[in-house]
Amino acid sequence: MEDEIIFEVRHGIGKILLNRPQALNALTFSQIRAMDRQLRAWAEDRSVRAVTIEGAGEKAFCAGGDIRAIYESRQREEFGALADFYREEYILNHFIKTFPKPYIALIDGIVMGGGVGVSIHGSHRIATERTLFAMPETGIGLFPDVGGTYFLSRCPGQIGMYLGLTGARLKAADSLYAELATHHVPTQRLPEIEQALWLEDVESELYATVSCILDAYHEDPGPAPLAEHREAIDRCFGEPSLDAIFQALAEEGTTWADEVLAGLRTKSPTSLLVTFKQIRLGAKLDFEQAMRIEYRLSQRFMAGHDFFEGVRAVIIDKDQKPRWRPASLDELSTEDIDAYFAPLQDGHELVLG
């Protein structure tokens, strides 16, 4: 585990390196626990002025949680371990969101799922020309978690609903357009930023100081492809139900809409309906409330069929032919979906603090 995540402090900066490049830096339970402990220590350490986090290698910041390990835990019927994984991951996400010092994510490469959870809640998020953001959970029978309830519902217009339902992939320009990243800096200049961020002599106005430094390195990433479809996204994904979204896309009559609709039809019906409700609900929730809802959802999905079938089809057997159950939206009632959001019994709710 010591090699999977590396911590050091240099010139007032606590540095986190996710160090599993052969696994695209997929986030493990051990890393989550180690990061939580270290961040809590740094929060109290006056010599640490800010924190940076990055991924090893040239391909990924962090491609998500270690879903193969989650799948294997379910195969061994280790349900307690599944509950602990999500509880501790969400507690970490919450601590990053409320971290009392600048938290700077160097999102160089792929960032999905669990990787989003340890980056997007930080005060500063740097995208590069290699950034590739996605929340692809509906394609594996899950829902966009790690705070997706909160941050997707706060993207401009209906972009968050579009991203959550479709799992669409964004590069740097789109990441800034969707307000998921705060800055764009070329990969080759990241080492310069790390040196520029040396803050051992800075005692106050830390957030403003970090913002000023990053602003000096920020470069225009060019036009955002999302902008071309923004009106159609807002029009279609602003509909009051999932059925209405499908209908609106069918009526658009464009290649883009046809491709989006075809992609949605491959996703888990349960995941789509839960995600739709989750993001609509999220706009009315604070971050703590959103994370408690997500923990309820995680435990219902861990006890269900679609997530493990999706992982089988995409990750384990790689046949790309998940057999969702139920197989169609028509087989799911409002009551079926509402049950995913109901409080957990016997004191099993997520406790944050």
N, C-alpha and C positions, 0 to 999 in steps of 0.2 A: 504494500500500500504506500510505503514511503516514496517509492519511485513513481507512483501514479499521480501524485500531486506534490508540488514543490513550493515551499514558502521561503521567502527571505525578505529582509528589510534593508533598503539601501537609500541613504540620503532622505529619510523621512517618508519613504514610500514602501508600504507593504505590498509585496509582489506575490501573486498566485499564478502558478503555471500548471494547467491541466496537461498531464504528461502521459497520454495513451494514444500517440499519433497513429499506431497501427490499428486502433479501433475508432479512428476519427474523434478521439478524446471523449468518447461516450462516458457519461457520468455514472459512477458506481456509488453504491451505498457507503463504502468506506471513504470515498472522496467527499461525499455530502457531510458526513460526520466530522471529518478532519477540517473541512472548510468552515463549518459552523463554529467549532471550537476556536480556530485561529482568528476568525473575524471578531468573535466576542472578546478575545484577548486584545486584539488590536484596537477595538473600540475604546478600551480602557487605557491604552498605552499612549501617553501624551507625546512620545517621540515619533509615533506613527501619525502623519498628517493626512494621508490619503492611501487608497488601495487601488492597484491595477490588477486585472485578470486577463489572461491570454491562454491560447492553446498552443501546444507544441506541434511542430511540423508545418507543412505548407498547404494542407488541404482543408483543415477544419479548426474552428474555434472550439466547438463542441456540437456534435451531430445529434445530441439528445441523451435521454436516459438510457441506461444499459437494459434495453427491453428484452434481449435474449436472456439475461439473468432473471428478469422478472418472469418471463415465460417458464424458465426452468424451475423457479420457486413454486409456481402454480402446479407444474407437473408433479412436484414432490409434495404438493398439498401443504406448503408452508405458508398458510394464510396469515399467521402472525407477522412473518417477515414482510409480506406484501403490505400489510397495514403500517408497519414501522417505516418502510421505505417512503411511502407517500407522506406520512405524517412528518418525518424529519426533513424530507425535501421541501415541503411547503413551509415548515418553520424556517428553514434556511432562506427561501424566497422572501418571506416576510421580513426576516432580519436584514437582508440586503436592501429591501425597499425602505426600511427605517434606519439604515446605517447612519450614524451621526457624523460621518466624514465623507468627503468626495470618494466615489467608487467609480472607477473608470474601466470600462470593458473595451478591450482591443479586439473587435470582432472581425478577425482576418480569416476568412474562409467560411465553411458551412456552419450555420447556427440554426438548430432546430430543437423543438421540444425542451428537454431539460437544460440544454445550452442556452435557450432563450431565458429560462428561469434564473440563471446565474449571471445574466448580462443586462436584460432589458430593464430591470428594476433599479439599476444603478443610476447615479446622477448624470453620468456622461457615457455615451455609447458611440464608439468610433467605428464607422464602416470603412472598408477599403475596396479596391477594385476586385478583390476576391470574395467579398461577402456574398453569401447566398442564404437568405432568411426564409424559413417556412415553418408553419405549424400544420403538419400533414396528418394529424391524428385521426381524422374521420376516415382516412384510407386504410387505417389498421384497426378500426373498430373501437376507437377511444374518443376523447374529446380534447379540445385545446386547453390544457391545464397550465400549471406553473404560473398562474396569474392571468391566463388568457381571458378569463371572465372580466377582469378589470381593464387590461390594456387594450384588448381588441375592441371593446365597447367604447373606447375613447379615441380611436383612430378617427381621422377626418371623415365626415359623411358616413357612408356604408362600407368603407374599405375593410374595417374589422370583420364585419359579417362575411364579406367576400373571402377574406383570407382564412377565417375560421372554418367555413363550410368547404371551400375548395382545396385548401392546402397550397394555394398558389405560391410560387417561389419568387422572391424579390432580390434584386441586386442593389447596389449602393444607392443609386438615384431614387429608386422606389422606396427604399428603407427610410431615406430622409423625407420623401414626400408623404409617407404614411406616418411620420413622426415616431418611428421606431428607433432611429439613430439620431444622434445630435450633431455629429460631425462626419465629414469624409476626408480621410487622409490616405495617400498612397502607401502601400505596404512598405516600400523602401524607406519611408520617412518615419516609421514607427520607432526605430531606435533613437532618432533625434528627439521625438516626443518624450520618451522615457527619461532622457537626460534633462530635457527642459523642465520636466516635472519635479526635479529634485527640490524638495520643500523643507529641508531641515531648518532653514532660517525663517520660515514663514509661520507666524503664530495666529494670525487672524485673517478674516476674509478669504478663507480657503477655497470656497466654492467659486467666488469671483476670480480668484487667482488662477485656478485650474481652467475655468471657462476662457479667460483671456489668453492663456497659453494655447489651448486647443483652437481657439478662433484664429490664431496666427498661423496655424498649420492647415486649417481647413481649405479644401479646394472644391470647386464646383464639379460635381460628378456628371454633369450633363443633364439632358432632359429625362424625365421620368416616364417610362412607358405606361405606367398606370394612369397618367394624366389623360392619355388618349382615350381611355375607356371610362373615365371618371363619371361622366354623365350617365352612362348605361349602368355602371355599378350602383350608383346612388338610386337610379330609377328601379332597377330590378331587385336589388338586395335590400331596399327599403320597404318592400311589401310586408303586409302584416302576418303572413304565414309562410311556411316552407312551400306548400302547394302553390301559393301565389307567386313565389319567387320562380319556381319551375315554369309556371305559366307565362310569366313576364319574359323569361329568357327565351321561351319557345316563340313568343310573339315578336321578339326583337328583329329576327330575320337577318342576322349578321353571322359571318363565320365565327367571330369571337364568341358570341352568345351560344351558338350551336356547340362549339367546343367546350365551353364551360358547362353547359347542360349535360353533355355526354359524360364529362368527367364526374359530375355530381351523381349521376346514375350508377357509377361504380362504387360509391361509398356505402358504408354501413348505414341503413335507414335509421337505426336507433341512434347512432352517433350524430347524424344530421339533425334529427329532431331535438336531441338533448342540446347540441351546440347552438341551434337557433334560439331555444329558450334561454340558455346560459348567457349568450351575448346580449340579448334583449334585456334580461334581468340585470346584467352586470352594470349597465349605465346608471342604475339606481342604488348601487351598493358601494360602500367604502372597501378598501383593500382587505381588511380583516374579514368582513362579511363575505367577500368574494372567495377568499381562500377556504373559509369554512364550508361554503357550498361546494367547492371543488373537491374537498376531502370526502364529502358525502358521495359525490359522483364517482370518485376514484374507487371507493369501496363497493359501490354497486356494479361498476364495470369489472372489478376484479372477481366478483362472484358470478359474473355472467359469461356469455358465450363469445360475443363478437370480437373482443380484444384479442383473445388467445387464438381465435380462428384467423384474424387478420395478421397477427405476428407469424403464425404458421405459414400462411400463404405468401407473405412478403419477405420474411426474414429466414425462416427455417427451411421450408420446402422450396420456396421461391417459384411456385407455380403461378403466382399472380392471379389465382382463382379462388378468392375467399367465398365461402358459403355462409352468407349472413343469415342470422336467425333472430327475428323474422326477416324475410327476404324482401319485403316491400313496405313502403310507407303506409299503405292502406291497412296493414295488419297491426298497426300500433295505434292505441287510443291515447287521448289526452291524459287519462288516468295512468296509463303505462309510463308515460314520460314524467308526469308529476311525481311518481313514486321514486324516481332517481334523486329527486331534490329533497325528499322528506328527511326530517331529523333522524340521526342514527340512534339506536336504542342502547340502554345500559351504560350511559356515560362515555360512549365512544366518539363523541364529537371532537373535532380538532381544537386544541387549546393553544392560543398564541400569547406571547408575552415575553 
